[in-house]
Amino acid sequence: MTAKKLRPFHESIVQRINEADANQLKEIASLLETTLVPKNHTQIIIAWMTRCVSLRFDRSLTLKIGHIVLEQGHKQAEQSPSP
């Protein structure tokens, strides 16, 4: 069996969001609520919002998770040294 190349969480989560059904989105939401996302915040938010809209997912949870990831992105930017 060929081993799959491992990717960082912040890259693989975008693919999982894009492939998720409504039940899987609930699990991903739970994961995003409790996980520190180091990078790729904008792409995660775009994937999350796009998928949630296409599935007519719970609006409150859609916005809540989008806000959580956005806040993490802001905090990461504040902590990053300026060039």
C-alpha positions, 0 to 999 in steps of 0.5 A: 500500500502506498502511503499518503503524503501528510499535509498540515491541518490548515491545508487538509481541513479546506479539502475536508470542508469542501467534501463534507455533508451537513453532518460532517460539517457539524463535526468539523465545526466542533473541531474548529471550535477547539483547535488552534489553526496556525495558518490559512485562515482566509482559505478556511473561512472561504471554504467554510462559508461557501460550503455552508451556504451551498448546503443551507447549513445552520446560519448561527453555527456558520457565522460562529465558526467563521468568526472563531477562525477569523479571530484566530487569524487576527491574533496570529497576525498580531503576534507575527513579527513585522518585516 
